[in-house]
Amino acid sequence: MKRMFLAIFVIVACGMILAGPAVNATGKPVKLGFVYIMSGPFATYGQFAKRGAELAIDEINKQDGILGRKVVAFFEDSTGKPDVAARAFRKLVYQENVDCLIGLDSSGVAKSVVPLMNEMKTPLIITHAATPDVTGKVCNKYTFRISVNLAQNVKAAALIASETKAKTWTTVGPDYAFGHQSWEYFQKYLKELKPDVEFMPDDKVAFAPIKTTDFSPYITKIMHAKPEGVLISLWGGNLIDFVRQASEMGFFSGKWEVLMTLGAATEVLYALKDKMPEGIWVGTRYWFLGNDSPVNVAFREAYFKRFSEYPSYNAHGAYAAVQAYKAAAEKAQSTDKEAIVKALEGLKIELPVGTVVIRAEDHQALTPATWGRTAADPKYPIRVLNPIRTFPAEKVTPPVDKTGCEMH
């Protein structure tokens, strides 16, 4: 009998060693709630975000979870509408009892739902919506952003524009907060950098409703204006449609400088492939070839191995948010919501994009901004960036006293 029990013990022990570390399944799981656009013409952004989130969660669960607890995810579709997003948040907080909220694509949606966080008393980590207001005039203690915001990205655009010969600029953008704020910030920053620059009047700029599919009237309007430079802040399906139609109309003939604030989103690049013109300045919040740090290489390779595509900035944003939550929980040694809020403030973390610090005063991430010119490369099925311009956070981030944030 002793020999039999000894043999059983040895078999069980060996099995545990071979299995490696396992997540403590007996504890209460850590629940993360995600809200993105999962349907309609911008659904690719939500799908890429979901991939990034799932990759991070799987990696974390293979390493004993967060504080020894398994991480589980709940995904909701905002459809890009404020009321739908608000219902999704309430469902996640009050029905699913999530520990943290992550997501948001639309700036308009973000501005509407961020004030609800004070009611829900749940940390929200924004990964995509770029309006400066959510870490500015409508900031609150529960809302954080892990990605580059509009002001940071557009400051980088202005720095590039200031180096060109173009002196007369116009814009094409979505007809809501993101498009209008992109143009406002671009004018402000470029004027500071290049005082002799001029901006076309309202009748020679173009803002298209988000449901637009035929961009030919807007393209014609801009081409007839004969600018020297054009800032394009369209994104997602709108940008894909615009580029296809503009290419057919000769918009990219080289008569003017073109800067696309979100042209380096891999969702867009995969959709367009060789239809994306070469030599266009494009921006992004993360570029998979932006650096060769071990963290980025591991993320890039793991993502490609699993999904057979290169990660977009939205995939990176969701991945980064999950990793930031884990780091905050470990810093606080707790998943208590108030403890997480305190731990996220001032958090410094190494992410694929680089070293990121979440500024305590307004909860905005201090993260590099990346731009580059589109170029063909036989090693990749999409346009890549060559050259790549990486702007340090301190060069593109407005000081706290200029954000309008009064934390409460």
C-alpha positions, 0 to 999 in steps of 0.5 A: 500500500505504501508503495502504491501511494508513493507511486500515485504521489510521484505521478501527480507531482510530475503532472503538476510540474509538467503542466507548469503554472496554472491560474488559481481557478478557485478565486473570484475572476477579474472581470474586464468590460470592453465597449467598441464599435463591433458592427457597421463600416467601422467594425474592423476597429472593434474587431482588431481591439478585441484581438488585442484584448484577447491576446493580452488576457491569454498571455496574462492567464498563462502566467497565473492571471492577475494577483492569482486570479483568472481574467475574463472579458465581456465585449459590447457593441457601442455601434458608434452611438452615445446612448448605445454605449451608455447602456453597454457601460451600465450593463457591464457595471451593474449586471456583469459587475466588471472591475474595469471598463476599456474601449471607445472608438468615437470621440463624440461617444467618449465626450458623452459617456465619460461624465457617467464614470463619476456615477458608476465609480468604475475606472475607464481606460480609453484606447482609441477615442482621441478627443482631448476633452476626456482628459481635458475639460470633461476629465474625471478621476475615473477616466484614463487614456492609454493612447496618443490623443488628438492634440498630441497626434496633430502636434506631430502633424504640424511639426511635419507640415512646418518642414514642407514648402506648403503655406496654404492649407485646407482640410477634409475631415468627419463632420463631428468633434474629431474632424473639427478639433483636428483642424482647430489644433492643426491651425493653432500648432502650425501657426505657432511653428510657421507664422506665415502659413495661411488657412483656407476659409470655411467655404474651402474646407470639407467636413463630411457626415460620418455616413458618407460613402460618396466623397466626390463632392468633397474631393472636387471642392478641395481640388478646386480650392487649389491648396498647397497642403491638405490635412485629412482626418477621416478614418476607418471606412470613411478614409478607405472610401475617400482614398479609393475615390480620390485616387481615381479623381487624380487627387494624389497627383503630387500637386499638394502635400497630403497629411493623413492623421490616421492613415497608418492604421493597419485596418485601413492599410490592409483594406487598401493594400497597393491602392494606398498611394506612396509618399503620403505622410500618415500618422498612427498611435502605434506602428508595429515596426516603430521599434525593435524593443523586446516587448514590441517584437514579442507582441508583433510576433505573437499577434501575427502568429495568431491572426496572420496580420500585423497589429493595428494601433487599436489592437495595441490600445486594447492590449496596452490597456489590459497590461496597464490594468494588470500593472496597476493591480500589482502596484496596488496589490488589489483590484478594488476600484478606488485602489486601481484609480490611485495606482493608474495615476503616475503609472509607468509601464513598458509597452510595445509602443515604448515607455508610457507614463499616465500623467496623474494630473489629467490621466493622459498617457505620455506616449510617443507619436508616430508618423511616416511616409507610405512606401511599398516593401516586398516583405509586407502585403501593405504599405509601410512607413519609410521614413518613420518619424517618432516624436517623444511625448514631451515634444507633442503633449500640451502642458497640464495647465493648457488642457482645461482639466480640473480633476474631481 
